[in-house]
Amino acid sequence: MALMITDLCINCDVCEPECPNEAISMGAEIYQIDPAKCTECVGHYDAPQCVKVCPVDCIPLNPQHRETPADLQRKYLILTGPSA
C-alpha cells in the first residue's frame, strides 16, 4: 500500500527530503504523499524512510491504495527505469 500523511502532521519538513521517489510534497495545509510515486521505499530501503523520521507518527498505510510487495517492486522499477 502507499503511505499517507494524516492531519496530525506538524509540517516539520523532515519527511520530504527523505523520500527517494519525491512522492512527498506540501499540500494546502500539510504534507501529502502521491500514491502513484510511493513505493514504501521498496527498492531503495528496507523500511519507509518518512515513517522512520516522522516525530509524530502520522504516516500510516493508505487503505485507499492497496498494493502487494510485488506491486510496489513493479512501481519502483517503472519509476527508476531508463527513460524512453
N, C-alpha and C positions, 0 to 999 in steps of 0.2 A: 504494500500500500504506500501511496505517497504520504508524506507528513503534512501537518497543518499547524499553523500558529493560532493559538486561542486568544481571546480578549484579555487574558492575564498578562500578555506581553507588556513589558515596561519600556520598550524601544531603547534597549541598552546598546544596540548596534554590534553585539558580539557575534551573532549568528551569520549575518550576511557575508562577511569575508571568509567564513569557514566553508561555505558551500562550493564544492568543486564544479558543480553544474550551473552555477549562477541562477539557481531556482528561487532564491530569496530576494525580495525587493520590498521597498517601503510602499505600503498601501495607503489608503486615505487616512487612517489613524494609527495602524500598527503594521508591523512587517507581515508579509504574506508569502506563501510558497506556491509556485507554479507547479501543479501536479504533472504537467507534461514534461517538466525538466527534472523533477525529484526522483532519484533512484535510491533514496535512503542511503546514499553513499556506496551502494553496491558497485563494485568495480574500482573504487577508489580507496575505501577504508573498510575496516571490519564492523564499524558502527557509525550511525549518523553523527556527523561532527557537530551539527547545530544543536542536537539534543545534548551532547556531551558538554557544550559550553554554556548552555542556557541557565542563567542563575535562578530563574523562577519556575522551571519545569513546565513550560507552556507549549511544548511541541509534541503532541501525540500523533498516532497514526490517524489518517483521514479516512473515516469509514465510507465516504463517498467515492473513494478511489482505491478499490481493492485490486491488489496485484500480487502475484506469486513471486518468489525469488527469481524464477526463470523470466518472468515478465520484466522485472527490474533489470536483470542482466541484459536482456534484449534492448531495453530502452537505453541503458548505458552504452552499448555498442553502437546504437544509432546516433546518440548524442556525441560520441567521441570518435566515430569512424571518419575515414577520409571523405572530404567534401568532393562532390562531383564537378 
